[in-house]
Amino acid sequence: MNRRDMIKSVALGGALGAVSSQAIASTFKAEQAVLPPIEAGEGPMWLLAPLKIGDEVGLGWRLAALTNNDRGAWVVELLRGDQLGRVHVCFHSGEPKGVGHTELLDLILMDGGDGRKDTDEHLGRVIRHMANIVRQNELREGADAELARLLTHAERVERFGPETLL
């Protein structure tokens, strides 16, 4: 069973039972740098570390906000002047749809389109850069419990309706 399936099994109350998230994480950390464990109540800022609110992410875009879990996703807001980029960080089931993604997570640009609208090239590059940061952080000790609370984008659309997710 791969890590994605293990995390979803935890979320669904599956058969992992006594297997701790530490054991799961250690299985998949062989090539990862050792990062400090996630502190309880820290919120999802660990996902974008070392970035902090207000930091430039790249190409003039700044990290403006990162929400706690909002209907199965974390919402990242990026600002450049008067432009707003809203990115939903969702779980993916092996077929990512977002502008950026990692092995486990999909970074979906929520711009009111249906996936056919061209993405601003600079914003797309920034989202892919954020995916690289997330990739380094998603394997941290304690991350599995947080990741298990996320839904895929398709699950969110089905459950809440696309018009409510902007």
Sequence and secondary structure as in RCSB ss.txt:
>XXXX:A:sequence
MNRRDMIKSVALGGALGAVSSQAIASTFKAEQAVLPPIEAGEGPMWLLAPLKIGDEVGLGWRLAALTNNDRGAWV
VELLRGDQLGRVHVCFHSGEPKGVGHTELLDLILMDGGDGRKDTDEHLGRVIRHMANIVRQNELREGADAELARL
LTHAERVERFGPETLL
>XXXX:A:secstr
  HHHHHHHHHTT TTTT  HHHHHHHT TTS       TT GGGGGGTT  TT EEETTEEEEEE S BTTBEE
EEEEETTEEEEEEEEE SS   SSEE SSEEEEE SSS S S   HHHHHHHHHHHHHHHHHTTSTTHHHHHTT 
 BHHHHHHHH GGG  
